[in-house]
Every structure is written in C-alpha cells, then in structure tokens.
Amino acid sequence: KHHGGTCAIENIDLDISSGDVVGIVGQEGAGKTTLLQCLAGLLKRDAGTVEWFGELFPGGGCLPGLAYVPPMPVYYPFLTARDVLEYRIAREVTGRMRHQHIDSCLARLDLAEKSATKVMELSRDEIKRLSIAEALSFDPRVILVDTSYVDIAAACSEASLRALKDHAENGASVLLAAMSTYEV
C-alpha cells in the first residue's frame, strides 16, 4: 500500500490461525494501522492478496466475521454505553436475549456499572473498552485491535486483554497493533 509517493507497507506475509493472539509492534508511521485497515477491507490495497479462511478476498468492503477496533473510536456523545451496544446488535439479537447479551458484553469489559453512563462522561480507557465490547458483541472470527495512537495501558487494560484472550480461546483470532515505545 502506498500513500502518495510513500510506501506504507510491502512484502508482508502473515498467517494467523484460530486461537492465536498476535501482536504487531512498530514505531509511529511503520504501517501498523495501514496493514490492519487493508486486512479489514477499509483501505484498498495497491497489490498483494488477502486470503480469508482459505478463500481470496478481493478487497473493497468489510469481511464477514471480522471486527476492527479503531485506535480512537468515536461515538455520539449523548449515547450511553448500553445504547452503543443496542445499536450495534439490534439486527442480530432480539428481545430478552439482547438485554442479557449486552449485559454480558459490558460485564466482560468491566463496564456493567457504566451501562447508563453517556459516552461523553466515559474516560478514554472506558471508551476503548466499550469499542472492544462492541466488537466482541457479534462474536467475530477475527478481531483487529489498533492501539497505534492511544495509550497502550487503556487499550490493553486487564479487562480488555482478558476478554480478547477468552475470545481467542473460543477459536477466534486476535491481531493487536501497538507502538514499540510501550510494553505489551
């Protein structure tokens, strides 16, 4: 992938299996976010291929069963943490099961007590955990977590890491990108 005249990423060969938690670490500007966005189908690749569970993915759109957690998630400030998840899973889970599912997702990320709190009142750490809860809410086969521009401690809080590891132990794959100036 090129941005203007600059090559952001090239010659990447990455194989992630079910149950893997893989970290990509690099300096600012190394291409971590570009790689994740190309894998997620959010950026069009200039060359190369992505194989998705044995099938070639041509690009241009999000892959089914993939969740991308951006480095700085943005939500409407007037929504509550519960509203964010309600909106996310409205078409997939209905009725009583939806309320239980949302409660479970919030609890997994230590956000149960914040369910009625508006996004504008949440800390940066809580917003990042909410974005991970949102991603996990539909049980993706692969989750890409970009922490390239945020405090790694917030993105990789104990609750976040526990939830991501649990998800991988259930057969999913997790790819986490972080700046090398932090310890993962």
Buried (B, 14 or more C-beta within 10 A) or exposed (E): BEEEEEEBBEEEEEEBEEEEBBEBBBEEEBBBBBBBBBBBBBBEBEEEEBEBEEEEBEBEEEBEBBBBBBBEBEBEEEBBBBBBBBEBBEEEBEEEEBEEBBBEBBBBBBBBEBBEBBBEEBEEBBBBBBBBBBBBBBBBBBBBBBBBEBEBBBBBBEBBBEBBEEBBEEEBBBBBBBBEEBEE
